[in-house]
Amino acid sequence: MTRGGLKKTYEDGPERRCIVTGETQPKSGLVRFVVGPDNQVVPDILGKLPGRGMYVASTRDALDKARKGQFSRSAKAPVSVPDGLTEEVERQLARRTLDLIAMARKAGLAVCGFEKVKGWLAGGARVRVLLQAHDGSERGKAKLWTPEGARYYSCLTAAELGLAFGRQSVIHGALATGGLSDRVVEEAARLRGIREIDDGNMAVGKDT
């Protein structure tokens, strides 16, 4: 199978600086936090909570390091960081990603199952996202390909994809182009960073 990387992870947009790495990048690739009334750090996955935002790169390493004084330095005041903050961020990102996939399914913008996904790919459908379960068969997953310009993610399990598609288990899924799919791209990219899954070398274009 022809191998090719999808280098660009996040779409262009407003930029913010990570309080851990000091690097500036699109806000969509960061996780926002605010300090609640009880001086406890709270993840703001949707980016809508009131208060001054503190941004951390969506990687497990950056989130773990942020707990070691970076939040207090950024807030310029002592703050409380709850145990299991990284795991809570992962849980919320997974839930958000699954909710968006479910919304796309209900809007008729998503299919699941090997044959249906293959049919979309072979039939020239405008696929925006190819989803394959992280714990699915590598042999089966290798038989599908990522169209040029689309995104590939394997950061969800078969059980999680099953929840999004209203089934017990799903290995293969695809989303058509559209606003909902663009939002899935952003959330799945953040989740992939937290789960430290490298799926950037999935094939681009059909193997010849």
C-alpha positions as CSV (number, residue, x, y, z in Angstrom):
1,M,0.0,0.0,0.0
2,T,1.3,3.4,-0.9
3,R,2.2,5.4,2.2
4,G,1.9,9.1,2.6
5,G,1.6,11.5,5.6
6,L,-1.0,14.0,6.4
7,K,1.2,16.7,7.9
8,K,-1.4,19.4,8.6
9,T,-3.4,18.5,11.8
10,Y,-5.3,21.7,12.5
11,E,-7.1,24.2,10.3
12,D,-6.0,27.8,10.3
13,G,-7.7,30.1,12.8
14,P,-7.1,32.3,15.8
15,E,-3.8,31.5,17.6
16,R,-2.9,31.2,21.2
17,R,0.3,30.4,23.1
18,C,0.7,27.1,25.1
19,I,1.6,27.9,28.7
20,V,3.9,24.8,28.8
21,T,5.8,24.8,25.5
22,G,5.6,28.6,24.9
23,E,4.7,27.9,21.2
24,T,2.0,29.7,19.4
25,Q,-0.4,27.6,17.3
26,P,-4.0,27.6,16.1
27,K,-6.4,27.6,19.0
28,S,-8.2,24.6,17.7
29,G,-5.1,22.5,18.5
30,L,-5.0,23.5,22.2
31,V,-7.1,22.8,25.2
32,R,-8.5,25.8,27.1
33,F,-8.7,25.9,30.9
34,V,-10.1,28.4,33.3
35,V,-10.0,28.9,37.0
36,G,-13.3,28.3,38.7
37,P,-14.8,30.1,41.7
38,D,-13.1,27.6,44.0
39,N,-9.7,28.4,42.5
40,Q,-9.7,25.0,40.8
41,V,-8.5,24.5,37.2
42,V,-11.4,23.4,35.0
43,P,-11.0,22.1,31.4
44,D,-13.1,24.1,28.9
45,I,-13.4,21.8,25.9
46,L,-16.0,23.9,24.2
47,G,-14.2,27.2,24.8
48,K,-17.2,28.9,26.2
49,L,-16.6,29.2,30.0
50,P,-16.2,32.7,31.4
51,G,-12.8,33.8,32.7
52,R,-9.3,34.2,31.4
53,G,-8.3,31.2,29.3
54,M,-5.1,29.3,29.8
55,Y,-4.1,27.1,26.8
56,V,-2.2,23.9,26.7
57,A,-1.1,21.9,23.7
58,S,-3.3,18.8,23.3
59,T,-0.7,16.2,24.1
60,R,-0.5,14.0,27.2
61,D,3.0,15.3,28.0
62,A,2.0,18.9,27.9
63,L,-1.0,18.4,30.1
64,D,1.0,16.4,32.6
65,K,3.6,19.1,32.8
66,A,1.0,21.9,33.1
67,R,0.0,20.4,36.5
68,K,3.5,21.1,37.9
69,G,3.1,24.8,38.5
70,Q,2.4,26.1,35.0
71,F,-1.3,26.8,35.8
72,S,-0.4,28.8,38.9
73,R,2.2,30.8,37.0
74,S,-0.2,31.5,34.1
75,A,-3.0,32.5,36.5
76,K,-0.5,34.6,38.6
77,A,-2.1,33.1,41.7
78,P,-2.1,29.7,43.5
79,V,-4.6,27.4,41.9
80,S,-5.8,23.8,42.7
81,V,-5.3,21.2,40.0
82,P,-7.6,18.2,40.4
83,D,-6.2,14.6,40.3
84,G,-6.8,12.9,37.0
85,L,-7.0,16.1,35.0
86,T,-5.4,14.7,31.9
87,E,-7.8,11.7,32.0
88,E,-10.8,14.0,32.4
89,V,-9.7,16.0,29.3
90,E,-9.4,12.8,27.4
91,R,-12.8,11.7,28.5
92,Q,-14.4,15.0,27.5
93,L,-12.7,15.1,24.1
94,A,-13.8,11.5,23.4
95,R,-17.4,12.3,24.3
96,R,-17.3,15.5,22.2
97,T,-15.9,13.6,19.2
98,L,-18.5,10.9,19.5
99,D,-21.3,13.4,19.8
100,L,-20.3,15.1,16.6
101,I,-20.0,11.9,14.7
102,A,-23.4,10.9,15.9
103,M,-24.8,14.3,14.8
104,A,-23.2,13.7,11.3
105,R,-24.8,10.3,11.2
106,K,-28.2,11.7,12.0
107,A,-27.7,14.3,9.3
108,G,-27.0,11.7,6.7
109,L,-23.3,12.6,6.4
110,A,-21.8,9.4,7.8
111,V,-21.8,5.7,7.0
112,C,-20.2,2.7,8.8
113,G,-19.3,-0.8,7.8
114,F,-16.5,-1.9,5.5
115,E,-18.6,-2.3,2.3
116,K,-20.5,1.0,2.7
117,V,-17.3,2.9,3.5
118,K,-15.5,1.2,0.5
119,G,-18.4,2.1,-1.7
120,W,-18.2,5.8,-0.7
121,L,-14.4,5.8,-1.4
122,A,-14.7,3.9,-4.7
123,G,-17.7,5.8,-5.9
124,G,-16.1,9.2,-5.7
125,A,-18.1,10.4,-2.7
126,R,-16.7,13.6,-1.2
127,V,-15.2,11.9,2.0
128,R,-13.8,14.4,4.5
129,V,-12.9,11.9,7.3
130,L,-12.0,8.2,7.3
131,L,-12.4,6.7,10.8
132,Q,-11.1,3.3,11.7
133,A,-11.1,1.7,15.2
134,H,-7.7,1.6,16.9
135,D,-8.3,-1.9,18.1
136,G,-9.6,-3.2,14.7
137,S,-7.9,-5.6,12.4
138,E,-4.9,-4.0,10.7
139,R,-5.4,-6.3,7.7
140,G,-8.9,-5.1,7.3
141,K,-8.1,-1.5,7.8
142,A,-5.3,-1.6,5.3
143,K,-7.8,-2.4,2.5
144,L,-9.3,1.1,2.7
145,W,-7.6,4.3,1.8
146,T,-7.7,8.0,2.6
147,P,-8.8,10.2,-0.3
148,E,-6.6,13.2,-1.2
149,G,-7.4,16.1,1.0
150,A,-9.3,14.0,3.6
151,R,-8.3,13.2,7.2
152,Y,-7.7,9.8,8.8
153,Y,-8.2,9.0,12.5
154,S,-7.8,5.8,14.4
155,C,-7.9,7.3,17.9
156,L,-11.3,5.7,18.8
157,T,-12.0,2.1,19.8
158,A,-14.6,-0.1,18.1
159,A,-16.9,0.2,21.1
160,E,-16.6,4.0,21.0
161,L,-17.4,4.2,17.3
162,G,-20.3,1.8,17.9
163,L,-21.8,4.3,20.4
164,A,-21.5,7.1,17.8
165,F,-23.2,5.0,15.1
166,G,-25.8,3.4,17.3
167,R,-24.3,-0.1,17.2
168,Q,-22.4,-2.4,19.5
169,S,-19.2,-2.2,17.6
170,V,-17.9,-0.4,14.5
171,I,-14.5,-0.7,12.9
172,H,-14.8,1.4,9.7
173,G,-16.6,4.8,9.3
174,A,-16.6,7.7,6.9
175,L,-17.9,11.3,7.0
176,A,-18.9,13.4,4.0
177,T,-17.7,16.9,3.6
178,G,-19.5,19.5,5.7
179,G,-19.3,21.7,8.7
180,L,-19.9,18.9,11.2
181,S,-17.1,16.8,9.7
182,D,-14.8,19.8,10.0
183,R,-15.5,19.9,13.7
184,V,-14.9,16.2,14.0
185,V,-11.5,16.8,12.4
186,E,-10.6,19.3,15.1
187,E,-11.8,17.3,18.1
188,A,-10.4,14.0,16.8
189,A,-7.0,15.6,16.2
190,R,-6.9,16.9,19.8
191,L,-8.0,13.4,21.1
192,R,-5.3,11.7,19.0
193,G,-2.7,13.9,20.7
194,I,-3.9,13.1,24.2
195,R,-4.0,9.3,23.4
196,E,-0.6,9.5,21.7
197,I,-1.8,7.6,18.6
198,D,0.3,8.1,15.5
199,D,-2.0,7.5,12.5
200,G,-0.3,10.1,10.2
201,N,1.1,7.5,7.8
202,M,-2.3,6.1,6.6
203,A,-2.3,5.8,2.8
204,V,-3.4,8.9,0.8
205,G,-5.0,7.8,-2.5
206,K,-5.9,4.3,-3.6
207,D,-3.1,1.8,-3.8
208,T,-2.3,0.9,-7.4
